[in-house]
Amino acid sequence: MSLRTLPQPDHLPALNVDQAFTRPAAGLGDDTQPPRILLLYGSLRARSYSRLAVEEAARLLRHFGAETRIFDPFDLPFPDQVEGDDHPAIRELRELSFWSEGQVWCSPERHGTISGLMKAQIDHLPLNSGGVRPTQGRTLAVMQVSGGSQSFNAVNALRLLGRWMRMVTIPNQSSVAKAWQEFDDQGRMRASNYYERIVDVMEELVRFTVLLRPHTERLTDRYSERLDMARKSAAADLAAMATSESS
């Protein structure tokens, strides 16, 4: 399994629980079913700040009533490296995307954009797989970590990719500057404005996911896709008629 175990899943020392709603989507729709959120990070370092930020996000999402799964990309091959994408990590990533209702993408900023590992994970998610779309209509929250001053290059790149993958990227986002200062020796994020922004983003992701949940199919219904399906159906009918007449 390519899932990371979340350490201290319910320990939130930096969160002011008196001001944090346990049901931020209450009143926006049916939130009795936990929103299913997949989280991706973009670095394999032993002390990966994008992973640590994703773990903080996952703890907050759990607090807000969501079900979370963090994909571990350690064994993921590069796109096109394995013939036919026949690799267990690729299959699991795609299955997790199908499972999800929303996603969190967090990348370090490298050379002014997202990491190659982050892009590889997204590149392994097809727009269409057997007539089913593993990302279309899902909500998306974007985050980045930086080693230096605050930047928004990585989150801007992730927004572009989210749009390309036909996802509903929420308005709020998180960019953690000088990330090496923001986490303690145990890998937990210190209380700060950066942490508060991650709380804001996760609250908003839960709200948008619950709000859009009953409308996703309608919102992603496209004329061009209906037309394409009608053409394929008509072609299949003609082929069946031709086969029947020849026999």
Secondary structure, 3 states (H helix, E strand, C coil): CCECCCCCCCCCCCCCHHHCCCCCCCCCCCCCCCCEEEEEECCCCCCCHHHHHHHHHHHHHHHCCCEEEEECCCCCCCCCCCHHHCCHHHHHHHHHHHHCCEEEEEEECECCECCHHHHHHHHCCCCCECCECCCCCCEEEEEEECCCCCCCHHHHHHHHHHHHCCCEECCCCEEECCHHHCECCCCCECCCHHHHHHHHHHHHHHHHHHHHHHHHHHHCCCHHHHHHHHHHHHHHHHHHHHHHHHC
